[in-house]
Amino acid sequence: METITTQGVAIPRLGFGTFRMPGADAQPVVESALALGYRHIDTAAMYENEAAVGAAIAASGVDRSELFVTTKVWHDQLAPDTLRRAFDSSLRKLGLDHVDLYMIHWPSKEMDMGATLDALTALRDCGLTRAIGVCNFNLPMIRHAVEAIGAPIANVQLEYHPFLSQGPMLAYLRSKGIPLTAYAPLAQGRAASDPTLAALGRAHGCSAAQIAVAWLLNQPDVIVIPKAARRESQRANLEALGVRLGDDDRAAIAALPKNQRFVRPPFAPDWDAADS
Ligand SMILES: NC(=O)c1ccc[n+]([C@@H]2O[C@H](COP(=O)([O-])OP(=O)(O)OC[C@H]3O[C@@H](n4cnc5c(N)ncnc54)[C@H](OP(=O)(O)O)[C@@H]3O)[C@@H](O)[C@H]2O)c1
């Protein structure tokens, strides 16, 4: 599996998402993904499946050194002491002695960004996580974290798929050498029934969903974490690693509406905030 190295850590370009698989249901699904060859698993305290993910890892027999495990702290746990307790709880549930990437799941209006990022960095410095990152920060927030605070951010996770542009964000992150992880890469399943993607899939002998995953994987500095409970979809998404799109395919996808954001909780930041 191809990797992207950031802050000295190699991240497999295709990972496995685990949102909306709470509790023990996640264990056989993650075991299946690991058996098929996924080596990058994305979970979060909020998904309520860290224990199941940990059990799947233990049952898989895959050497820990071959795995890349991400988990995340929820936005009401960002005060440094609280964050440390949340981290310890995640690690205990996962049954691991470290994670590979620990991320802020969503920013909070109340957080002291400097103190929160210092607390994350302290976890990295003592080896409890190999890297730190943020999810769902808008561009001014990321600039502040990287340039004013100087946090060693290895990865930024954002909603990104054929129906949502991340152009300015990608340009900024590339200028700083930070890869973007595309979450909801299938627009939470909608990509599978899109007529444009389906037509491209027919031309390539694959599915609409595989075209969506391949479109992201074909972009430099982008990591992709589709979730699939069904084994055939897990396998199909892995096979998208072998799909190569041409300029005409990219033009067809570029013509799709690019303003469709499907993950819109009330606590989301202002995505249109001006970048000063
Ligand atoms: N940081 C954040 O705030 C954040 C937010 C959202 C998501 N995430 C992460 O990103 C991951 C992916 O996002 P997501 O789960 O929201 O949505 P997604 O990966 O875009 O879509 C998942 C849906 O697509 C279906 N699917 C998967 N592969 C398919 C295929 N080859 N053909 C047809 N259908 C397919 C799945 O069906 P089945 O499951 O029935 O197979 C599921 O219904 C999450 O699981 C999570 O780890 C992070």
The ligand as a Gaussian input file, in Angstrom:
#p B3LYP/6-31G(d) Opt

LIG

0 1
 N      -13.569000      13.694000      11.204000
 C      -14.861000      13.734000      11.000000
 O      -15.563000      14.652000      11.471000
 C      -15.506000      12.660000      10.191000
 C      -16.837000      12.826000       9.750000
 C      -17.415000      11.815000       8.996000
 C      -16.675000      10.690000       8.681000
 N      -15.398000      10.529000       9.144000
 C      -14.602000       9.308000       8.847000
 O      -14.656000       9.057000       7.455000
 C      -15.176000       7.756000       7.238000
 C      -15.932000       7.689000       5.928000
 O      -17.044000       8.573000       5.936000
 P      -18.556000       8.072000       6.075000
 O      -18.582000       6.757000       6.747000
 O      -19.315000       9.174000       6.721000
 O      -19.086000       7.985000       4.586000
 P      -18.553000       7.327000       3.206000
 O      -17.338000       6.522000       3.436000
 O      -18.524000       8.433000       2.214000
 O      -19.789000       6.392000       2.802000
 C      -20.111000       5.230000       3.507000
 C      -21.340000       4.626000       2.822000
 O      -20.985000       4.238000       1.484000
 C      -21.307000       2.858000       1.294000
 N      -20.247000       2.279000       0.452000
 C      -18.958000       2.110000       0.792000
 N      -18.252000       1.581000      -0.219000
 C      -19.140000       1.383000      -1.226000
 C      -19.024000       0.830000      -2.518000
 N      -17.842000       0.402000      -3.002000
 N      -20.146000       0.757000      -3.288000
 C      -21.329000       1.203000      -2.815000
 N      -21.503000       1.738000      -1.598000
 C      -20.416000       1.822000      -0.794000
 C      -21.352000       2.240000       2.655000
 O      -22.210000       1.143000       2.650000
 P      -22.092000      -0.120000       3.682000
 O      -21.448000       0.380000       4.925000
 O      -23.495000      -0.575000       3.835000
 O      -21.221000      -1.156000       3.033000
 C      -21.870000       3.396000       3.508000
 O      -23.281000       3.460000       3.433000
 C      -16.044000       7.518000       8.482000
 O      -16.421000       6.163000       8.615000
 C      -15.147000       8.064000       9.539000
 O      -14.126000       7.133000       9.862000
 C      -14.801000      11.516000       9.863000

